[in-house]
Amino acid sequence: MVDIYILDLFVIGVLLLAVTLGSGWISRLPFSFALIYLVVGIILGPYGFKLIQVQPNAEFLQRLTEFVVIVSVFSCGLKMNRPLQLRAWQITARLIGFLMPISIVALAAVGHWLLGMNWGAAVLLGAILAPTDPVLASEVQLADIDDEDELRFGLTSEGGLNDALAFPFVYFGLHLFKDPNLDNWFKQWVAVDLIWAIASGIVMGIAVAKAITWIDRQLQKRRPADVLMEDFVALGTILVTYSLAEIVNGYGFIAVFVAGLVVQRNYADNLEKRESELEFVERIEKLMEVGTILLLGSLLRMQPLWQYLGNSLIVAGLLLFVIRPVGAWISTIATNPPVECDRRRLHPASRWLFGWFGIRGVGSLYYLFYAFGEGLKDSAAEQIAWITFTTIVISVVLHGISATPLMSWYERRIRGKSRRAKHATLPEQSE
């Protein structure tokens, strides 16, 4: 009898070949690659052919999703092609400063008043589900380092940063879950989990990335690295930055995003190297995405899904159709696009698309498994876990089906119109 492990390798190999060789056709279909991986994972799991029979523990899943996220946020940082000015980054500031807190507070209120959770569990649920995902949102993110579209820039920068900046709220929820008396831990949370961890993550991201790029430039002057090995500099930068930030008790996700941004700026004069590193990192990201979503599909179980289906539909429905769209609309009021276009304000369609494309995925899985490792357990853990799983599945399905047609419509009707208007005004400007 053939070993299950060998069959798993065979199936994964066939899947990779299918999605790779057939990517030209798949990219035209109205669903994402993540949706394909999820469906295949379910088919290969206990309710299908039973080829995926792994029972990974929470620590393994935490480390797996952690690695996927740090690679992805570094990729987001590499794509950031704007000067570090508030006007250029105002959409990011709004999505992080307004939309994410709105989402956390609204989800916590839903969890407490509609689902009967205590405030600690409710805040934790909000912090886990508030971040959008930088891994599964490739269809709506910046296509390359020269893309200046405001919608894509906002979604990419939001996905890279809110996966990091949700961490203080995860800690807040964990502290409140363990000890409802704020006097016992609130000051420490502000000093350590909020101020120090964010600041040290930013500083470490800048310092490590600058040091590595300086060393790289100096060594390349003397003896260039092997072309086949040079792209591994990006992976080394990710791992060194993340680990050093965590050693000083900073947020490694922030550090890695900032490192990607610094690397992109330091190699501004070397377009070939920037594109090469970005392509290499994105390949790693895509490969890890396959494994993670396959695993998620195989972990789904009918009994707990059905048990918490009512709670899950309340949370997912309100989050995707009310909280995110309304919060995005509020957060983008009077937004002035920094790039030249035919409008003084952000197009209403762009504002609604910001609201719709709040894709949930690997980032939420990481925070869930992290919470397990930090003491989330019993019925509260089970409830939060299956609400999170179901919300991610719903997001993968809905956003996977809608991303391609909506973004095609946006490129054709909204962005295309802005480009035509911009080119039409060029002769007048030159005069």
Residue, then its C-alpha position, 0 to 999 in steps of 0.5 A: m500500500v502506498d504511503i499517505y505521505i507519498l500521495d500527499l507529495f504527488v497531489i501537491g505536485v500536481l496542484l502546483l503544476a496545474v495552477t502554474l501551467g494553467s495560470g494564464w486561464i485561471s487568472r481570467l476566471p472570476f475566482s482567486f488562486a486561494l479559493i482553489y487551494l481552499v477547495v482542494g484542501i477540503i477535498l483532500g481532508p477528512y470529508g474527501f479523499k482523506l489524503i491530508q491527515v495531519q494534526p498540527n498543534a497550535e505552535f506549529l500553525q503559529r510558526l507557519t503563519e508567522f513566517v508567511v506573514i513576515v515574508s508578505v509584509f516585507s513584500c508589501g514594504l518593497k512595493m511602497n514607491r512613495p516619498l515619506q510624506l504625510r500627504a503621500w501616505q494619507i490614505t494609509a494613515r486613515l485606514i490604520g488610524f481610523l478604520m482599524p480601531i473602528s473595526i476592532v471596537a465594532l467587532a468587540a461590541v458585536g462579540h460582547w452584546l450579540l454573542g455574550m462574550n466577556w469583554g476580554a474575549a470580545v476585544l480579542l476577537g476584534a483584534i484577530l479579525a480586524p487586520t486585512d490580509p497581505v497574503l491572499a490579496s494579490e489581485v487588489q494590491l500594487a502590481d509592481i514597484d511603479d504602480e501609483d494607483e491610490l486604491r492599490f497603494g492603500l490596500t497594499s500598505e494597509g495590509g502590510l501595516n495593520d497585521a503589525l499594528a493589531f498586535p497591541f490590541v491582541y495583547f490588550g484583549l489577552h490581558l483583559f481576558k486574564d484579568p478584568n481589572l485594568d489597574n493591574w496591567f494597563k500602564q504596563w500595556v501602554a508603556v511596553d506593548l504599545i509605545w516601546a514595541i512599536a517604536s523599537g520595531i520601527v527603529m530596528g527595521i530601519a537600522v538593520a535594513k540600512a546596515i545590510t544594504w550598506i554591507d551589500r553595496q560595499l561587498q559588491k564593489r569588491r567582488p559581486a555575489d553569485v547571481l543565483m545566490e544574491d536574491f537570498v539577501a532579501l530572505g536573510t534581511i527578513l529573518v535577521t530583522y524579525s529576530l532582532a526586533e523580537i529579541v528587543n521586545g519589538y514588533g517584528f512585523i512592523a520591523v520587517f515592513v519598515a525594512g522592506l520600505v528601507v531596502q526599496r528606497n536604498y536601491a532606488d537607483n538599481l531597478e533591476k535589483r529591486e525587481s529581482e528581490l521582489e520577484f524572489v520574495e513573492r515566489i516564496e510567499k506564493l509557495m507558502e500560501v499554497g501550503t497554508i490554505l491547503l492546511l486550513g481547508s483540511l482542518l475544517r470540521m463540520q460539527p464545530l462549524w455547524q455549532y458556531l455557524g450562527n455566531s460566525l454568520i453574525v460576525a462575518g456578515l456584519l464585518l464584511f457587509v457593514i463594519r468594514p464598508v461603513g468604516a472605510w467610507i467614514s475613514t476616507i471622507a475628504t481624502n485628497p489623492p496625492v497623484e494627479c487625476d481628474r478629481r480633487r477627492l477620492h472617487p466614490a467607487s474607490r471608497w466603496l472598494f476600500g470597504w469591500f476588499g477587507i480580505r481576511g486570511v493568514g494574518s488572522l490565523y496567526y493571531l488566533f494561534y498566537a492567542f492559543g499559545e498565550g493562554l486562550k483556552d476552553s469554550a472561549a478559545e473554541q468559539i473564537a477559533w471557529i468564528t475566525f475559521t468561518t470568517i476567513v472561509i467566507s472571505v476567501v470565497l466572496h473576495g475570491i469570486s469578486a476580486t477579478p471582475l471588480m478590479s477589471w471594472y475599476e481598471r477600465r472605468i475608474r482608473g482608465k478615466s483618470r488616466r485619460a483625463k490626466h493625459a488630456t490636460l498635459p498639453e495645457q500644463s506644458e503651455 
